[in-house]
Amino acid sequence: VQLQASGGGLVQAGGSLRLSCAASGSSFSINVMGWYRQAPGKQRELVAFITSGGSPVYGSAVKDRFTISRDNAKNTVYLQMNSLKPEDTAVYYCYAHISTNYWGPGTQVTVSS
């Protein structure tokens, strides 16, 4: 299973970005898709995940600002990030869970103050 993310970049505080992550190569349905992030010197933390049925779960740092969604037909997960803060700066990793977790290579999000 391969995952390819896109949509990262540089944005000013208060701005928005939308990340996308497409999974390919799986013969099985993907149970969960989501995002983690890792800032320099910090542990990787959960951003959000969403089940195949469309139920989302958010990390406490992004709840009410980020929205996760998915298109099961395209095996693609999206992360709409609004009201971005400098502390949201990190490498964002998408993942897909089938029998195990498969990870994408990461995309940089930088929020300037």
C-alpha positions in Angstrom: 0.0 0.0 0.0 1.4 3.4 -1.0 0.2 6.8 0.3 0.9 10.1 -1.3 0.1 13.3 0.4 -0.2 16.8 -1.0 -1.3 20.3 0.0 1.3 21.3 2.6 3.1 24.6 2.4 3.6 28.0 4.1 0.7 30.0 5.4 0.3 33.0 7.8 -1.3 32.5 11.2 -5.1 32.5 10.9 -5.0 31.1 7.4 -6.1 27.8 6.0 -4.6 24.8 4.2 -6.1 21.6 2.9 -4.1 18.4 2.9 -5.0 15.4 0.8 -3.7 11.8 1.0 -4.5 9.1 -1.6 -3.9 5.4 -0.9 -3.2 2.9 -3.6 -2.3 -0.7 -4.0 -4.7 -2.2 -1.5 -7.0 -5.1 -2.3 -8.8 -4.7 0.9 -11.0 -2.0 2.3 -9.2 0.6 4.4 -10.6 0.7 7.9 -9.2 4.0 9.2 -7.4 6.8 7.5 -5.9 9.7 9.4 -3.1 12.1 10.2 -0.4 12.5 12.7 2.1 15.3 12.9 5.6 15.8 14.4 7.2 19.1 15.2 10.9 19.5 15.7 12.0 18.1 19.1 8.5 16.8 19.9 6.8 13.5 19.8 4.5 12.5 17.0 0.9 13.4 18.0 -2.5 12.5 16.7 -4.2 15.1 14.5 -7.3 13.3 13.4 -8.6 10.0 12.0 -11.8 8.9 10.4 -13.3 5.4 10.1 -14.7 3.9 6.9 -18.1 4.8 8.2 -17.2 8.4 8.4 -16.8 8.9 12.2 -14.1 11.4 13.0 -11.8 11.6 16.0 -9.7 14.7 16.7 -6.7 15.5 18.8 -7.4 18.0 21.4 -5.0 20.6 19.9 -6.9 20.8 16.6 -10.5 20.1 17.6 -12.9 22.8 16.3 -10.3 24.1 13.9 -9.6 21.1 11.6 -12.0 18.9 9.7 -11.2 15.4 8.4 -13.2 13.8 5.7 -12.7 10.9 3.2 -13.8 9.6 -0.1 -13.9 5.8 0.1 -14.3 5.4 -3.6 -11.0 7.2 -4.1 -9.3 5.9 -1.0 -8.5 9.5 -0.2 -8.5 11.4 3.1 -8.6 15.1 3.4 -7.7 17.5 6.2 -9.1 21.0 6.1 -7.1 23.1 8.5 -8.5 26.5 9.5 -7.4 29.2 11.9 -3.9 27.9 11.7 -1.4 28.8 14.5 2.4 28.8 14.6 2.2 25.8 16.9 0.6 23.8 14.1 3.9 23.9 12.2 5.0 20.3 11.7 5.5 17.5 9.3 2.1 15.9 8.7 2.0 12.2 8.1 -1.1 10.5 6.7 -1.7 6.8 7.4 -4.1 4.1 6.4 -5.0 1.1 8.7 -5.9 -2.2 7.1 -4.3 -5.0 9.0 -1.5 -2.7 10.0 -0.7 1.0 9.6 0.8 2.2 6.3 2.4 5.6 6.4 2.9 8.3 3.8 6.2 10.2 3.5 5.0 13.4 5.2 4.3 16.9 4.1 5.6 20.0 5.7 3.2 22.6 7.1 4.7 25.9 8.2 2.6 28.6 9.9 4.3 32.0 10.2 3.3 34.5 13.0 
